Amino acid sequence: MWDRLANRSNTADGPKMTEWRRRRGKAVHLRDWKPLVQQVDSAQSMHETNVNHPANDSNCGLYVHLPFCETKCGYCDFYSVPTHGRDTAPLVFAIVRELKRRTDHIEQRILTIFCGGGTPTILPIDQLDAVLTPLGGLAKRHDSIEFTVEANPATVDDEKTRLMVSAGVGRVSMGAQSFFPSELAALERLHDPDDIPVSFATLRRNGVERINLDLIFGIPGQTLETWSQSLRRAVDLSPDHLACYGLTYEPATRLTAQRNLGKITPCGENLEAEMFELTTETLEAAGFKQYEISNYALPGCECAHNVGYWRNQPYVAVGPSAVGCIHGERYKNIADIGGYIRMIDERGDAVVERETLTGEMLVLEMVMMQMRLVEGLSISAFRARIGIDPRALFQRPIERLAELGKIQVSDTHIALTQSGRLVADRVMTQLVGEPATGPISLPVLSG
Amino acid sequence: MADLSLIRNFSIVAHIDHGKSTLADRIMERTGAVSKRDMRDQLLDDMDLEREMGITIKANRATVNYKSHGKSYMFNLIDTPGHVDFHYEVSRSLAACEGVLVLVDATQGVQAQTVANAYLALEADLEILLVINKIDLPAARPEDIALEVEQVLGLEAADAVFTSAKTGEGIDELLEAIVAKIPPPSGSVDKPLRALIYDAKPDPHRGVICHMRVFDGSFARGDKIDLMGVDRSYIITEVGKYTPKSTVIAALGAGEVGYFVAGIKTLADVNIGDTVTRASNPTDKPLPGYVPPQQMVFCDFYPGTGTTTAQLREAMEKLWLTDSSFTYNTVSSDALGIGFRCGFLGLLHMKIIQERLEREGDVSVVQTAPTVEYEVLLQDGSTMRIESPSELPDMSLVDEIREPIVLAQMIIPADCVGTVMRLSLDRRGEQKKTEYLSQTRVMLTYRLPLSEIIYDFYDKLKSCTRGYGTVDYEIEDFRADDMIKMDILVNGVPVDALSVIVHREKAQYRGRKLIARLKKEIGRHMFEIPLQAAVGGKIIARETIRAFRKDVTAKCYGGDVTRKRKLLESQKAGKKRMKVVGNVEIPQGAFMSILAPDD
């Protein structure tokens, strides 16, 4: 597969684009990173070396952050600002400039594109076009396998959807959150539950083939029954992907402030745990496979872009507050629209924080990200990048955690068990909290 | 050699914060030993930790000259620590003096430590000069306080000197009173050398520096001396005095205080209280030695994560060379592995040693709860001393357990007598005396088990006397009581380092408190953890730490990595001072649970 794709990028433009669209429909995307379902054959092992070895790290993801929303939701801690009739054009143009600067001479192949926010789809159509057209150009040039845009119900119409599809967007991720008005109100979401199927139909009608729905459980006032109904109504729409997040009380959000003031009562750990278990049961019965803690997909429809994050692949990011990580360095852009425009104008980038990843940092990040995947931490990828077998480095905690039934170790991966996923944060702390000392030492990684 | 009649050797004793260090500073400034410009506040307290904690730990000293009526007197000022843990150091300092200044705060009056220290001075048969300090404060009641002292200690109120060490008022009168009241040393330069080592400290370049008081004879550099107790000879390489900087002099004679260096390598080679004499012409009457320091509080130190037993041992060995009044021995715990059982003069001493270990030795220490020493009478009639509950033999072999009893003096406001008596009774106290110092202040004397005091007695006393109550105590003897061993089981596994010896009647109450506290300290794990307190196999208290049902980050994408990684890093660091027993992570705080105040 890898060989075929690599070759294809040398073919002429026309057939390539057609081929790309065709493949999009057939949802072969993930296999370009590496199949989630292990296939034992020789092609597979060669493929694995190619993708995970830093020296051959020739792919990357691209993330574009459009920070505008209609209103700020109570639970959200992303950088976003309500539009309130402000002129969004200067920011859009600044973002396009940064995009051009970061991708014109990029060495890596941009395998996936993800345009999020914020709500990208609330931009006026001409500005949406100004962003999506260059992204579409990149997708074509790099033969990208996935191009996703985030949307909220009631922010998509036929015109915008047609624009997206013609720009090459093959996947839309929609924040449905819940099908109950009271729960949406608790989250301070503006849309009506009935907007969800309407917007969903708009996307389908105009040729969006892959659709994800975001749902939230653990909302104050939610019950197992209402959660079960939300899940079922989401499944009934036939998306190919569902992301089901346990509500998180992030610091410095209105939701957390309300909880601290006693104005809302969280569901509580037991109910949240039951909801989490119910999610997996319901969705697996409907043919979805859990492939990450909060993500479920029909076979082959996993979000390749996000899998890139969880496999510690490089990513380029553009836009205010966006975080990219490439060549062993992570950078973060300024989280302020005015400041962002000024910095892009004056010096072409808007980076305010940088960190160079050391071997020790990478160890933590590989555990923390890859263990989120149902497949788990890849032993060969860890060895290739760190130079140590993780089973040796974490020998003692692995033994203890396996004994407790929280992880299982195969020849290729260290993975959470179903019960381990409920307490994933604990397991990971335990895993890295007691590494072997002595002759095993961590090398410092160069970019 | 100096004229004996012109020498005055004395110490200052006081309750903490009554102004002892300031008074010492003022005396040095007034006698010109230290110029005003060089004056560093509280000159004598030179150890960092002492400054931080506002207490004097090590005895320091200075020799100053005072001119009066055409005569030049030599004052040897010997500083003493003020805290209850350091009776031993106080007593060895006092042995080098003829007199003592008992310093009392004119606003606060006599406190427990004042009484304890004044008694030590009386026992040592020293001349006592009463100094009422802080007379510059608006709330000062110097005359009342002088009468109070007369009442408690039997010192003539009329002889008191009134001073303000802060403003300098009364200092001249005090210096004159020192000349007039404190007797000069007796002794003779012509007799064979007899000198007392009352303190010693290590020096990285010169070896051990011995602080000593000469009673008879004299010695100089190059003399060959004998340390009579250890029967070893050394050649003196340096003789000096503290002025207050160390100053080399030619010789020291009878009645004088100073130091010598003689190529002694470690503190272990010197016995504090030993008599120094001349090898060629020894005395036949060594001075009465000191009682060796008595360790009263014991606990175990184990290496924390990132520290090895070898590193901890090295740090302890190094520290011991600067403070030989704590003891340490290798100990092996089923739960915690190899560590050290340490003995201390008191709780404060323990805290200081633990801090100095971490600070100066750069090691991380997991410490178990302090305990006292018990005397165990076995069925076969033999007795043994144990410093840890885990050393207790099988109870079927034990006839009785005896615990250390202290004589405690508490000075409290009169309206708090009822509450303090109830507190003391609750701590198995036995009342000995009630004395009214004045209409508003009372001194209660109790016999109390030391184990009941080391937990939270001091805090409790403070809180039930609005902060005014003070206590000082001294070990009297060992007394049998109905003591039992209480075991703590974590996840069904007995953790020896958490065992305690308690009075039978208190076992259940203590057990419940301890378990409740452990529950908080240990925190939730991925599995349920039963906690049990057991006496002789019978469970007397039980709690369960519920398991985590759900602890998982919902979202983690490209923008979240750094923050989540930092969180993971800090959680990882938090595991440093933990011990894993079975599958349970027990943090440092859990081992101190027994000390937790009731809440």
Contacts between the chains, C-beta under 8 A, distances in Angstrom:
chain1	res1	chain2	res2	distance
A	61	B	558	7.6
A	63	B	558	6.0
A	78	B	559	7.9
A	245	B	554	4.2
A	245	B	555	5.9
A	246	B	550	7.4
A	246	B	552	7.1
A	246	B	554	4.5
A	247	B	554	7.5
A	248	B	553	7.4
A	248	B	554	5.1
A	248	B	555	7.0
A	269	B	548	7.7
A	269	B	549	4.7
A	269	B	550	5.2
A	270	B	549	5.5
A	272	B	549	7.8
A	272	B	550	5.3
A	273	B	549	4.2
A	273	B	550	4.1
A	276	B	550	6.4
A	276	B	552	7.9
A	293	B	552	6.1
A	293	B	553	7.7
A	293	B	554	7.3
A	294	B	554	5.4
A	294	B	555	6.6
A	306	B	557	6.5
A	309	B	556	7.8
A	309	B	557	5.3
A	309	B	558	4.8
A	309	B	561	7.6
A	310	B	556	8.0
A	315	B	558	5.2
A	317	B	558	6.7
A	317	B	559	7.6
A	321	B	559	7.4
A	322	B	559	7.0
A	323	B	558	5.7
A	323	B	559	4.2
A	323	B	561	7.5
A	323	B	562	7.3
A	324	B	558	7.5
A	325	B	558	6.8
A	325	B	561	7.2
A	330	B	561	7.2
A	330	B	562	6.2
A	332	B	559	7.9
A	332	B	562	7.7
A	355	B	562	6.6
A	361	B	565	6.4
A	364	B	565	5.1
A	364	B	568	5.3
A	364	B	569	6.6
A	364	B	572	7.8
A	365	B	561	5.9
A	365	B	565	5.5
A	368	B	556	7.2
A	368	B	561	7.5
A	368	B	564	5.9
A	368	B	565	6.2
A	368	B	568	5.8
A	369	B	556	6.7
A	369	B	561	6.9
A	372	B	556	6.1
A	400	B	583	5.7
A	403	B	583	7.7
A	404	B	526	6.1
A	404	B	527	6.3
A	404	B	583	6.9
A	406	B	526	6.2
A	421	B	552	6.6
A	422	B	549	6.8
A	422	B	550	5.1
A	422	B	551	7.6
A	422	B	552	6.2
A	423	B	526	5.1
A	423	B	548	5.1
A	423	B	549	7.9
A	423	B	550	6.8
A	423	B	551	4.8
A	423	B	552	6.5
A	424	B	551	7.4
A	424	B	552	4.2
A	424	B	553	7.1
A	425	B	551	4.9
A	425	B	552	5.5
A	425	B	553	5.7
A	426	B	525	7.7
A	426	B	526	5.4
A	426	B	548	5.9
A	426	B	551	5.0
A	427	B	526	7.2
A	428	B	568	6.6
A	429	B	568	6.4
A	429	B	571	4.5
A	429	B	572	6.8
A	429	B	575	7.9
A	430	B	526	7.9
A	432	B	568	6.4
A	432	B	572	5.6
A	433	B	571	7.0
A	433	B	572	5.0
A	433	B	575	4.4
A	434	B	305	7.8
A	434	B	575	6.9
A	434	B	580	7.8
